[in-house]
Amino acid sequence: MPTISKGRTPLTFINVFTVAPENQDVLIKLLTEVTEQNVRHHKGFISASLHRSVDGKKVTMYAQWASVEDYESMRRNPGPAPALEKALQIATFDPGMYEVTQIFLPDKN
């Protein structure tokens, strides 16, 4: 299994949004639009995926960036700000920055 050493990029950002079930689709639309139109075009962006909870109360975004500096540069850019402000009007979020420590793959048959 590949092992990623401490401090090695890419960095993974996992943001868990808590939202009223009636606003889950609205939040997903906002996050999709800002990521598609703005975030993914920034230097250092690797990938992002959105996840919806089956109970309708959470939306999680899993994103990878080449470096903290690239991510922070995107955050300083005014482009994503309006969509993120709208998202925070209907949801709270708990952000986290992570390093990959292990990757597990299925056995090849």
Buried (B, 14 or more C-beta within 10 A) or exposed (E): EEEEEEEEBBBBBBBBBEBEEEBBEBBBEBBBBBBEEBBBEBEBBBEBEBEBBEEBBBBBBBBBBBEEEBBEBBEEEEBBEEBBEBBEEBBEBEEEEEEBEEEEEEEEE
